[in-house]
Amino acid sequence: MPYDFVKLAVPSVQTLQPYQPGKPDSEVRREHGLTEVIKLASNENPLGPSPKAVAALQDCLGTIARYPDGNGFELKAALSAHLEVPAESITLGNGSNDVLEIIARTFLSPAHASVFSQHAFAVYALVTQAIGAEARIAGANPLEHAIPYGHDLTAMAYQIYDKTRLVFIANPNNPTGTWLTEDELEAFLKRMPDQVIVVVDEAYAEYVEIADYPNTLRWLDRFPNLIVTRTFSKAYGLAGLRVGYAVSHPQIAELLNRVRQPFNVSIPAQVAAIAALADNAHIQHSRLVNREGMRFLQSACDELGLRYLPSIGNFLCVNVGRPGLEVFQKLLRKGIIVRPVSNYGLVNFVRITIGSERENAMLIAAMKDVLE
């Protein structure tokens, strides 16, 4: 009988369930013998990356025998100019997931606790458990709320006590698409004790087009215990390159950079991110495609009698009136990949990425067949 190596792992890892990414389209092709597969599961930009980013990637290929700039000087400089924040406030990561883990390893231990909302992004729970810290989960808004299943900041504040070091807030939240307004989030930050670091995860910020969405980067001087995280994986279309970042008080950034692994952002990722920042037209086009696709998908769901959660991201969380895993599996056989979210406590929901006009139309046609 083979040795049980699980017993050798630290207790917090023994029961840890790894993050489940969206199903790759190549795997669906193999499993179901399909030639065309549409992936609407991982909130990727259907337009792909900026042509400027692609050109920059091609130009840098001759340099990949060298290590990247471990400090990311040029990318930090580009972000500093683009965001109007000091370069010393920026921490680069191998995607924003890497940044979230760096933050957790910097501020959490088995003697500390983090707070996050029910239905919030799964990585908050994963990094907390991996470190052995206590996870305190606040109940979300009830279904009858104007923002159903969104963050209940009163409930989150109630979970904070003397061992709390981190509060994770996704705005907008994945997988629900729900959000917090400027007034709500600002009032919450004013209530926070000095020893509590508030991490506002803005992975989908570039898609947001509502007027009362907070500009958290302008709050860093007022709230030195605030960290804002963002990514190039969504609107910028660079998910495969893995590059994200945090903006914080310089002293926090210095601590995060002590923990950050050397060379964690590759040469291609840094080069493409710099080029992507310079292509505002691509971001504006991406927003337009997302806006029109969201309207189409919401209207189609209305016609099908399907309820959905309000969303300001590039995805819609839809109540399909039956187990979401069942609908996911049936759509797979038609070459459509969506995301079941039962692991978030949303058993009858699927999360659907806004795709291209053609992809959205094919999804709805397949949904009609599956739901009949």
PECOR-V508875 format. One record per residue. N is the residue number from 0. SS is DSSP state (@ for helix, = for strand, . for the rest). OMEGA is omega in degrees with one decimal (NA if undefined). D_CENTER is the distance of its C-alpha to the mean C-alpha in Angstrom with 2 decimals. Layout:
N&SS&OMEGA&D_CENTER ; N&SS&OMEGA&D_CENTER
//
This chain:
0&.&-176.8&41.26 ; 1&.&-179.7&38.34 ; 2&.&179.8&37.34 ; 3&.&-177.9&34.46 ; 4&@&177.6&32.16 ; 5&@&-178.7&29.73 ; 6&@&-179.8&32.36 ; 7&@&-179.1&31.95 ; 8&.&176.0&28.26 ; 9&.&-173.8&27.45 ; 10&@&-177.0&27.35 ; 11&@&-179.8&23.67 ; 12&@&-177.1&22.87 ; 13&@&-178.7&25.58 ; 14&.&-177.0&23.71 ; 15&.&175.3&20.14 ; 16&.&-175.1&18.50 ; 17&.&176.6&16.19 ; 18&.&179.5&12.69 ; 19&.&179.5&13.49 ; 20&.&175.3&11.79 ; 21&.&-176.8&12.72 ; 22&.&180.0&16.45 ; 23&.&-179.9&17.60 ; 24&@&179.0&19.97 ; 25&@&179.4&22.62 ; 26&@&179.3&22.84 ; 27&@&176.9&23.37 ; 28&@&-179.1&26.05 ; 29&@&-173.7&27.83 ; 30&@&-172.3&27.75 ; 31&@&176.8&28.91 ; 32&.&-176.6&30.96 ; 33&.&176.6&29.14 ; 34&.&178.3&29.43 ; 35&.&178.2&26.67 ; 36&.&178.0&23.25 ; 37&=&-178.4&20.57 ; 38&=&177.0&16.98 ; 39&.&-171.1&14.91 ; 40&.&-169.1&12.61 ; 41&.&174.3&9.47 ; 42&.&176.9&8.68 ; 43&.&-180.0&10.55 ; 44&.&-179.0&13.01 ; 45&.&177.7&16.35 ; 46&.&-175.8&18.29 ; 47&.&-177.8&17.02 ; 48&.&173.5&17.36 ; 49&.&173.9&19.88 ; 50&@&177.6&23.42 ; 51&@&178.3&23.88 ; 52&@&178.8&21.12 ; 53&@&178.9&22.81 ; 54&@&179.2&26.17 ; 55&@&176.9&25.09 ; 56&@&-179.0&23.85 ; 57&@&-178.5&27.24 ; 58&@&-174.0&29.09 ; 59&@&-172.0&27.53 ; 60&@&179.7&28.26 ; 61&@&-176.5&31.59 ; 62&@&-168.8&30.09 ; 63&.&171.4&27.92 ; 64&.&-179.9&30.79 ; 65&.&171.8&30.11 ; 66&.&175.6&27.56 ; 67&.&172.3&24.97 ; 68&.&-175.8&25.43 ; 69&.&178.5&24.07 ; 70&.&177.4&23.66 ; 71&.&-172.5&22.02 ; 72&@&-174.7&24.63 ; 73&@&178.1&24.41 ; 74&@&176.8&20.62 ; 75&@&178.7&20.72 ; 76&@&178.7&23.66 ; 77&@&177.3&21.97 ; 78&@&179.2&18.94 ; 79&@&179.5&21.56 ; 80&@&-176.8&23.52 ; 81&@&-175.2&20.72 ; 82&@&-176.3&19.15 ; 83&.&175.9&22.58 ; 84&.&178.5&21.72 ; 85&.&179.4&23.78 ; 86&@&-179.3&22.93 ; 87&@&176.1&23.67 ; 88&@&-172.1&20.74 ; 89&=&171.6&18.18 ; 90&=&-179.0&16.84 ; 91&=&179.5&15.55 ; 92&=&176.6&13.42 ; 93&.&-167.9&13.09 ; 94&.&-179.4&9.49 ; 95&@&173.7&7.40 ; 96&@&177.9&7.74 ; 97&@&-180.0&11.35 ; 98&@&179.1&11.38 ; 99&@&178.1&10.23 ; 100&@&177.7&12.99 ; 101&@&179.1&15.36 ; 102&@&-179.3&15.11 ; 103&@&-178.4&15.85 ; 104&@&179.1&18.69 ; 105&@&-169.5&20.06 ; 106&@&-178.8&20.43 ; 107&.&172.3&20.58 ; 108&.&176.5&23.52 ; 109&.&178.7&25.25 ; 110&.&-174.3&27.01 ; 111&.&-177.9&23.98 ; 112&=&169.3&21.45 ; 113&=&178.6&17.93 ; 114&=&173.8&17.17 ; 115&=&-173.8&14.25 ; 116&=&167.5&14.48 ; 117&.&-179.2&15.39 ; 118&.&179.1&12.89 ; 119&.&-177.1&9.94 ; 120&.&-171.1&6.98 ; 121&@&-175.1&9.39 ; 122&@&179.9&8.94 ; 123&@&178.4&10.64 ; 124&@&-176.9&13.57 ; 125&@&-177.6&13.78 ; 126&@&178.1&14.15 ; 127&@&-179.0&16.46 ; 128&@&-178.5&18.58 ; 129&@&180.0&18.85 ; 130&@&-178.8&20.41 ; 131&.&178.3&22.57 ; 132&.&178.7&21.62 ; 133&=&175.3&21.96 ; 134&=&177.0&19.09 ; 135&=&-171.9&20.09 ; 136&=&179.5&18.30 ; 137&=&175.8&19.20 ; 138&.&-179.8&20.05 ; 139&.&175.3&18.09 ; 140&.&177.7&20.00 ; 141&.&-176.1&22.63 ; 142&.&-176.8&22.74 ; 143&.&179.3&25.41 ; 144&.&177.9&23.40 ; 145&.&174.3&22.66 ; 146&.&-175.3&18.90 ; 147&.&179.6&19.15 ; 148&.&175.1&16.86 ; 149&.&-178.9&15.15 ; 150&.&172.1&15.25 ; 151&.&-173.6&18.94 ; 152&@&175.5&19.38 ; 153&@&178.4&22.99 ; 154&@&178.9&22.20 ; 155&@&178.7&19.69 ; 156&@&-179.7&22.40 ; 157&@&-178.0&24.88 ; 158&.&-176.6&23.06 ; 159&.&175.2&23.43 ; 160&.&-167.8&26.54 ; 161&.&179.5&28.20 ; 162&.&-178.1&26.16 ; 163&=&176.3&22.74 ; 164&=&-177.2&21.11 ; 165&=&168.0&17.39 ; 166&=&178.6&15.70 ; 167&=&177.0&11.92 ; 168&=&175.7&10.94 ; 169&=&-176.7&7.75 ; 170&.&-1.9&9.30 ; 171&.&-176.1&8.81 ; 172&.&170.7&7.70 ; 173&.&20.3&6.12 ; 174&.&-171.2&8.61 ; 175&.&-175.6&11.22 ; 176&.&-176.8&10.46 ; 177&.&-171.6&12.65 ; 178&.&175.2&13.07 ; 179&.&179.6&15.43 ; 180&.&179.0&18.19 ; 181&@&-178.2&19.57 ; 182&@&-179.1&22.49 ; 183&@&-175.8&20.65 ; 184&@&179.3&18.30 ; 185&@&178.6&21.22 ; 186&@&178.3&23.53 ; 187&@&-178.8&21.28 ; 188&@&179.1&21.06 ; 189&@&-179.1&24.84 ; 190&@&-170.6&25.33 ; 191&.&172.2&23.61 ; 192&.&-177.0&26.03 ; 193&.&-174.9&26.19 ; 194&.&-178.8&25.18 ; 195&.&175.8&21.78 ; 196&=&178.9&18.82 ; 197&=&179.8&16.17 ; 198&=&177.5&12.64 ; 199&=&-175.6&10.90 ; 200&=&-175.4&7.17 ; 201&.&-176.9&7.30 ; 202&.&-175.3&4.66 ; 203&.&-173.0&6.83 ; 204&@&-176.4&9.93 ; 205&@&178.4&12.02 ; 206&@&-172.5&12.30 ; 207&.&-178.6&13.55 ; 208&.&177.9&17.34 ; 209&.&-171.7&18.67 ; 210&.&-172.9&21.25 ; 211&.&174.5&20.41 ; 212&.&-173.3&16.82 ; 213&.&172.2&17.22 ; 214&.&-171.9&17.64 ; 215&@&-179.9&16.57 ; 216&@&178.0&17.62 ; 217&@&-178.0&21.11 ; 218&@&-170.7&21.14 ; 219&.&177.3&20.96 ; 220&.&-178.9&24.78 ; 221&.&-177.5&25.22 ; 222&.&-177.0&22.69 ; 223&.&176.8&22.94 ; 224&.&178.7&20.95 ; 225&=&170.8&17.73 ; 226&=&176.6&14.90 ; 227&=&178.4&12.34 ; 228&=&177.9&9.39 ; 229&=&-175.2&8.19 ; 230&=&171.4&7.81 ; 231&.&-173.5&10.31 ; 232&.&-172.0&8.56 ; 233&.&-175.4&8.13 ; 234&.&-178.8&11.21 ; 235&.&173.1&13.01 ; 236&.&-177.5&13.11 ; 237&.&-175.1&13.18 ; 238&@&-177.2&10.86 ; 239&@&-179.0&14.11 ; 240&@&177.0&15.06 ; 241&.&174.4&12.22 ; 242&.&176.9&12.26 ; 243&=&-178.1&10.30 ; 244&=&172.5&12.08 ; 245&=&173.3&12.96 ; 246&=&-173.2&15.73 ; 247&=&170.1&18.11 ; 248&.&-177.5&21.82 ; 249&@&179.4&23.57 ; 250&@&175.0&24.81 ; 251&@&180.0&21.38 ; 252&@&179.2&20.30 ; 253&@&176.8&23.53 ; 254&@&179.7&22.81 ; 255&@&-179.5&19.38 ; 256&@&171.8&21.18 ; 257&@&-175.7&23.74 ; 258&@&-177.2&21.30 ; 259&.&177.8&19.33 ; 260&.&178.0&20.84 ; 261&.&176.3&23.14 ; 262&.&-175.6&22.26 ; 263&.&176.9&18.59 ; 264&.&-171.8&17.80 ; 265&.&175.4&20.23 ; 266&@&179.4&22.70 ; 267&@&-179.4&21.31 ; 268&@&-179.5&17.76 ; 269&@&-178.1&19.34 ; 270&@&-178.9&21.79 ; 271&@&179.5&19.50 ; 272&@&178.1&17.11 ; 273&@&179.3&20.29 ; 274&@&-179.6&21.59 ; 275&@&178.9&18.47 ; 276&@&-176.6&18.65 ; 277&.&-176.5&22.25 ; 278&.&-179.5&21.74 ; 279&@&-179.7&21.09 ; 280&@&179.7&22.81 ; 281&@&177.7&20.17 ; 282&@&179.2&17.43 ; 283&@&177.0&19.96 ; 284&@&178.9&20.74 ; 285&@&177.1&17.15 ; 286&@&179.7&16.98 ; 287&@&178.6&20.35 ; 288&@&179.9&19.51 ; 289&@&-179.7&16.50 ; 290&@&-179.0&18.80 ; 291&@&178.7&21.59 ; 292&@&177.5&19.64 ; 293&@&178.4&18.21 ; 294&@&179.8&21.81 ; 295&@&-176.2&23.16 ; 296&@&178.1&20.92 ; 297&@&178.8&21.56 ; 298&@&179.4&25.23 ; 299&@&177.5&25.49 ; 300&@&177.4&24.03 ; 301&@&179.7&26.56 ; 302&@&179.6&29.33 ; 303&@&-179.1&28.41 ; 304&.&-178.8&28.42 ; 305&.&175.6&24.82 ; 306&=&-179.8&23.01 ; 307&=&179.1&19.35 ; 308&.&176.0&17.12 ; 309&.&-174.4&16.87 ; 310&.&172.0&13.77 ; 311&.&176.7&13.05 ; 312&.&177.0&10.04 ; 313&.&-179.1&10.95 ; 314&=&-179.7&11.44 ; 315&=&179.2&13.97 ; 316&=&-167.4&14.41 ; 317&=&174.4&18.11 ; 318&=&-175.7&20.79 ; 319&.&173.5&23.00 ; 320&.&178.5&25.73 ; 321&.&-179.3&25.89 ; 322&.&-178.5&23.82 ; 323&@&178.9&20.65 ; 324&@&178.9&21.24 ; 325&@&178.9&24.62 ; 326&@&176.8&23.41 ; 327&@&-177.3&20.79 ; 328&@&178.3&23.71 ; 329&@&177.7&26.06 ; 330&@&177.3&23.78 ; 331&@&-178.5&23.38 ; 332&.&176.1&27.15 ; 333&.&177.2&26.99 ; 334&.&179.4&24.55 ; 335&=&178.7&21.52 ; 336&=&169.8&18.30 ; 337&.&-175.9&16.08 ; 338&=&171.2&13.98 ; 339&=&-174.8&16.00 ; 340&.&177.2&14.35 ; 341&@&177.9&17.42 ; 342&@&175.4&15.77 ; 343&@&-177.6&14.07 ; 344&.&-178.9&17.60 ; 345&.&-167.4&17.44 ; 346&.&-175.3&20.21 ; 347&.&-177.4&21.41 ; 348&=&163.6&18.18 ; 349&=&175.8&16.39 ; 350&=&-175.3&13.17 ; 351&=&175.5&14.26 ; 352&=&173.2&12.64 ; 353&.&-178.6&14.95 ; 354&.&174.1&17.08 ; 355&.&179.5&20.26 ; 356&@&179.7&23.28 ; 357&@&-179.5&24.86 ; 358&@&179.6&21.89 ; 359&@&179.8&21.44 ; 360&@&179.3&25.19 ; 361&@&176.9&25.37 ; 362&@&-177.0&22.70 ; 363&@&177.4&24.73 ; 364&@&178.7&27.96 ; 365&@&178.8&26.71 ; 366&@&179.6&25.44 ; 367&@&178.5&28.92 ; 368&@&-175.3&30.58 ; 369&@&-173.9&28.42 ; 370&@&179.2&28.87 ; 371&.&NA&32.60
//
